[in-house]
Amino acid sequence: LGRLVEEENLPDNVVADVIINLLFAGNEATPKMMLFAVYFLTKYPRALKQLIEELEGLRSTCDDMNMLSWEDYKAMPFTQCVSLR
């Protein structure tokens, strides 16, 4: 990390990007993302309500709710926002 900061020919935004990627890369990325999703969904009940409504809407149209397909996931725009951002 020190060598990265000392490198004179790298712009600050590139250094910042590498540092952020180092912080979130590896085995802890998924648990951290899950933690942030749970944290923000409990902090913003309106978002949690919208997420539940979208999932319930899918449940009412699906025969088997045990496994979601990729098509099911693509049909849930709000869920994609929660899980990808």
Buried (B, 14 or more C-beta within 10 A) or exposed (E): EEEEEEEEEBEEEEBEEBEEEEEEEEEEEEEEBEEEBEEEBEEEEEBBEBBEEBBEEBEEEEEEEEEBEEEBEEBBEEBEEBEEE
